[in-house]
């Protein structure tokens, strides 16, 4: 058997800084924009969008009304955190799939789940046997074409819940938008809202539900741009971390709200160089010899690469910040190494600190900039940051 890995020195050269004050500011920004009566939920899926579940949890728990996760194990970690710190339980909702054993465990822990199909009637017998009642939010597919009951499924798809009220309490109805972030007009979103309202009506009728049960459909963009979508609660994901869902969302916010709310990025990524040295003119850098020094060049070798979440697509396109200067990435991004030109930024061959994401002096690198170079979206840039990287809460 292999000995356990000693993590005391793991990933010390590269680290992420998590700005708790920025996250609290972003929640406050949404509270101000949405007004009273709308519950603010923080989405912690994807390792808190790459920011670190364990690091973000204490901040989001204090700032938000509800916490949304995908993995039931994360929901149980929330309860353990609350117990260990003597905190009152927050509403926690598992948006992802679960099995029967997990349904029982979540019910025991007072954790809500999303029900997406009639096949989940299989939870009823184990819940009854355990003598517990599960709080569920029925997921409607209003046009995303993913999980959830379509209008065609109703009421037949949920009728079984009428006979299972002792095992499952219907605590809410939810859905998710398909096409808000990439457009500046919301025809399809309003069509989805019409479907959502009709779905809620049918569910209420067949199950004889009485308000208040919770209705929620809006994520970050919809919460700002479509007042009708705010319902009883909103699920703030990408914008919890100070990032805009898209340029279209930012542009549309001004017309809807009369201003563009200030969102503050929560994450910075920095790395101490492994070495710096001079390369003579004509030297090649990296695999494939894709970059050749036109003149004597001082380089810094950074001990990070695509294994850590720095996209290989940034090869020869991106830059990092050193001493407030933009320093080009030279050659190909490697699995564990990145080479940058620090000729103008470094005065000697001593260690330098490079900023991959965040601010250094008067310069800033955003996930949107990296996403543009890598031909992807800011969501992917942050969520793919290695879980092994050290995360420090400021």
C-alpha angles and dihedrals in degrees: 000000000000116000116248114273114259104233097182092100099029117137094342094150094060124043143166123229116212115203106210093185090057092053092050089049091053092053090048089050091057092046090054094046096047100039130213124328099041116105114225115221124192117215113218099176122129093038087307090310089308094306094107125271096224093046096046097041099079092048096045092043091058095042105040135062096217135020121215122201137169100211118063089216089064090053090054090049088057090055091047090050091051093048094047092050099040093244130154113254116262121212106267123190125194107213095183133077122286137185130229096268090050090049090058094046093048091048090053089052095048093245122150122229137197116243112206109169144018091254088077088075081094087080093068100076096048091046091052092046090053092046094233134125123222123215109222138187114205111229115219121201099218097169111316092099093222129101123339145067116299121213087255088060092056133130095359093056095058103032091100089067091067088068094041101058091120090060104031128037115199100225099166152350122233142176140171133233123241106196116022103103099055100047138058095213122060107210094128092044091054089049089054090050090054089053090047093052091049091047091051089050093052094045091048091050099047095042094036091230122179126208138282096069114131123258119195133164107140125102123183099298097041092048090061102034107036113047091186089060095061093085112157099325141009129214110223112198121148093020093052083072094049098259129124117237089228143331088261090058092052092048093048094048092071094055093047100040101025090240141041110256115231112247117188119211110240099199136069125176121206136172135192113225120251090214143338125213145152121263117200120237112280095033119137125225127212138341117335092019089254095156128048124188111246089196139003104305134192109219133190120210111214117201097228137084145149090317087067093047102268102135118242086218087075090070109132093353110072136065136204129213122251121173089344093306128117109241119192122235107241123215123332126347105243131207094261105004141064125186120206135180109246098166093122097033103049125060096192142008094273124122117288131200114228125199113215094176127012139032130321115176110312094341129085136189116203132193086245091060093049090045091054092053091045094045094237139093132278090248091065094046094058101034092053093057106122117267087218093065116107112252120202122193111217 
